[in-house]
């Protein structure tokens, strides 16, 4: 297990060339802290949606991720540039399910590790000990 500190994550975020976005949407529960850090770094608003796919041992619980809680109703996100953030994206299924549920163009993805448009630690292949767990 690879330990990563807030300092290492923050330093890597400062070095990352991230797109200009209007809104960060975090995937809860695992991506809440990561999305909060990214939204703070980009100085933009943050929303959270909650999907569930894997259990605490990182084993898929069902065939497809399940949306537990979406965005608050009545929000107009049309035309906004969105960065969808999760801590880890192993197969990409959770992000794809979130993108499908949001139904918007111009969504880019970000993960601390794994598969996404932007990956903070692409060199890390093993499990991570996050500082918030």
C-alpha positions as CSV (number, residue, x, y, z in Angstrom):
1,X,0.0,0.0,0.0
2,X,1.4,3.4,-1.0
3,X,0.9,6.2,1.5
4,X,0.2,9.6,0.1
5,X,0.1,12.8,2.3
6,X,-2.0,15.9,1.9
7,X,1.3,17.7,1.1
8,X,2.1,15.3,-1.8
9,X,-1.4,15.6,-3.2
10,X,-1.4,19.4,-2.9
11,X,2.1,19.7,-4.5
12,X,1.0,17.5,-7.4
13,X,-2.2,19.5,-7.9
14,X,-0.1,22.7,-8.2
15,X,1.9,21.0,-10.9
16,X,-1.1,19.6,-12.8
17,X,-2.3,21.4,-15.9
18,X,-6.0,21.3,-15.3
19,X,-8.7,22.7,-17.6
20,X,-10.6,25.8,-16.8
21,X,-14.0,24.7,-15.5
22,X,-17.1,26.3,-14.0
23,X,-18.0,23.4,-11.7
24,X,-16.4,20.4,-10.0
25,X,-18.7,17.5,-9.4
26,X,-17.4,15.0,-6.9
27,X,-18.4,11.3,-6.8
28,X,-19.3,10.4,-3.3
29,X,-18.4,8.8,-1.2
30,X,-14.7,8.2,-2.0
31,X,-14.3,11.2,-4.2
32,X,-15.6,13.9,-1.8
33,X,-12.2,14.9,-0.3
34,X,-10.5,14.7,-3.7
35,X,-13.2,16.8,-5.3
36,X,-13.0,19.3,-2.5
37,X,-9.3,19.7,-2.9
38,X,-9.6,20.1,-6.7
39,X,-12.5,22.7,-6.4
40,X,-10.4,24.7,-3.9
41,X,-7.4,24.5,-6.2
42,X,-9.4,25.6,-9.2
43,X,-11.4,28.2,-7.1
44,X,-14.7,27.0,-8.4
45,X,-18.0,25.7,-7.0
46,X,-18.4,22.1,-5.9
47,X,-21.4,19.7,-6.1
48,X,-21.5,16.1,-4.9
49,X,-23.3,13.1,-6.4
50,X,-23.3,9.7,-4.7
51,X,-22.8,6.5,-6.6
52,X,-22.1,3.1,-5.1
53,X,-20.3,0.3,-7.0
54,X,-17.6,-1.2,-4.8
55,X,-17.4,-2.2,-1.2
56,X,-14.7,-1.4,1.3
57,X,-12.5,-4.1,-0.1
58,X,-12.7,-2.6,-3.6
59,X,-14.9,-5.5,-4.9
60,X,-17.8,-4.6,-7.2
61,X,-21.1,-5.2,-5.4
62,X,-23.3,-5.1,-8.5
63,X,-23.0,-5.2,-12.3
64,X,-23.3,-1.4,-12.7
65,X,-22.8,1.6,-10.3
66,X,-26.0,2.7,-8.6
67,X,-26.9,6.3,-8.2
68,X,-27.7,6.9,-4.6
69,X,-28.1,10.7,-4.7
70,X,-28.0,13.0,-7.7
71,X,-27.6,16.7,-8.0
72,X,-30.2,18.9,-6.4
73,X,-33.2,19.3,-8.7
74,X,-33.7,22.5,-10.8
75,X,-30.0,23.2,-11.5
76,X,-29.2,24.5,-14.9
77,X,-25.8,23.1,-15.9
78,X,-26.2,23.6,-19.6
79,X,-23.2,25.3,-21.1
80,X,-21.1,24.8,-18.0
81,X,-17.6,23.2,-18.2
82,X,-17.6,20.4,-15.6
83,X,-14.8,18.4,-14.1
84,X,-16.1,15.1,-12.6
85,X,-13.8,14.0,-9.8
86,X,-13.3,10.7,-8.0
87,X,-10.4,9.4,-5.8
88,X,-9.8,6.2,-7.8
89,X,-11.2,5.1,-11.1
90,X,-10.4,1.4,-11.6
91,X,-12.7,0.4,-14.6
92,X,-14.2,3.8,-15.3
93,X,-17.7,2.4,-14.8
94,X,-18.6,4.8,-12.0
95,X,-17.5,7.9,-14.0
96,X,-19.3,6.7,-17.1
97,X,-22.5,6.1,-15.1
98,X,-22.2,9.6,-13.6
99,X,-21.6,11.2,-17.0
100,X,-24.6,9.3,-18.4
101,X,-26.8,10.4,-15.5
102,X,-25.8,14.0,-15.8
103,X,-26.5,13.9,-19.6
104,X,-24.3,16.9,-20.4
105,X,-21.6,17.6,-22.9
106,X,-18.2,19.0,-22.0
107,X,-17.7,16.8,-18.9
108,X,-14.0,16.0,-18.3
109,X,-12.9,13.5,-15.7
110,X,-10.2,13.6,-13.0
111,X,-9.0,10.9,-10.6
112,X,-6.2,10.8,-8.1
113,X,-5.3,7.4,-9.6
114,X,-6.6,5.1,-12.3
115,X,-8.4,6.0,-15.5
116,X,-9.6,9.5,-16.3
117,X,-8.9,12.4,-18.6
118,X,-6.6,13.8,-15.9
119,X,-4.9,11.5,-13.4
120,X,-2.9,13.0,-10.5
121,X,-0.8,9.9,-9.8
122,X,-0.7,7.9,-13.0
123,X,2.5,6.0,-11.9
124,X,0.7,4.6,-8.8
125,X,-0.7,1.1,-9.7
126,X,-1.2,-0.4,-6.2
127,X,-3.6,0.5,-3.4
128,X,-3.2,3.9,-1.7
129,X,-3.4,4.8,1.9
130,X,-5.1,8.2,1.6
131,X,-4.5,10.7,4.4
132,X,-8.2,11.0,5.1
133,X,-8.9,7.3,5.7
